[in-house]
Amino acid sequence: MTQATPLPEHPLTVAAVQAEPVPGDVAGNATTAARLVGRAADARIVVLPELFLPAYHPPTLAADPAGTDVAAGADGLVDDPRLDPLRAAAWDGGATVVVGAAVRHPDGRRTISSLVVDAAGVARSAYDKQQLWGGERDLFDAGRRGATLLVDGWRLGLGICYDGCFPEHGRAAAADGAHGYLCPSGYLAGSAHRRDLYYAARALDNTMYVVFANAVGGADPWRFNGGAAVYDPEGRPLARGADAGEDVLVATLDPGALAATRAAHTMLADRPADQGLPRTVLAG
């Protein structure tokens, strides 16, 4: 589908956020998220960290699932009054907001999800994390499929943190015609090398933009290291945050740069339909 998907016609301004939520305080964190959306001047898309609404704090997520989850309907819509400030911020700013949440589905599944709050203030559970990391498997169910967000002619694949460590995940988004990849994340202190490598690699692997958001602060062992970034289709940072401190990184995705990169680096067009099975070569 990649080659058949037209490139966007106009630039798209995006924001990657790094901030510190309060464990268990969904209402307070939604208010913080609303304030950060207000800082993202002119951004059409604002990406906040993984599990930002309840905070990525497994002890709290385990102890209070009822208080930390938001409920999604069968149609994915999330009607939770705690999110009202965030709905209002999206409406006021004309922005689409991607924010991490713990979602309870009608069939009882609990997922690490990206909520999309659109510019009309409507919130829905848009994507459930497919690759669960470590102890997340004790608290959550894995997502069942990928998802692509369409905004202003831009196709944007959705991933969450550990998803981005799997080249296949970003490639699936690119194969679905993605021009970019949005990754709310929760990288811990000490992981800066991997944090900065994975998402730049996903950008270059697939000649697509990547928007990476991350939490900051917290107490060990749940202390996070920021470094939110927007990468161009060759994996170069257009904007990057420090390892500590709240920040909103704003950058513009350029369809001309996307077209030029894909013309120069044709991995998507050149990939074979069948790589074939490897064979063992004996030496000596």
Secondary structure, DSSP 8 states (H G I E B T S, - for coil): -TTTS---SS-EEEEEEEE---TT-HHHHHHHHHHHHHHSTT-SEEE--TTTTT-S-HHHHHH-HHHHEEEB-TTSBB--GGGHHHHHHHHHHT-EEEEEEEEE-TTS-EEEEEEEE-TTS-EEEEEE-SS--TTHHHH-----S--EEEETTEEEEE--GGGGG-HHHHHHHHHTT-SEEEEEE--BTT-HHHHHHHHHHHHHHHT-EEEEEEEEE--TTS-EE---EEE-TTS-EEEE--SSS-EEEEEEE-HHHHHHHHHH--HHHH--S-----------
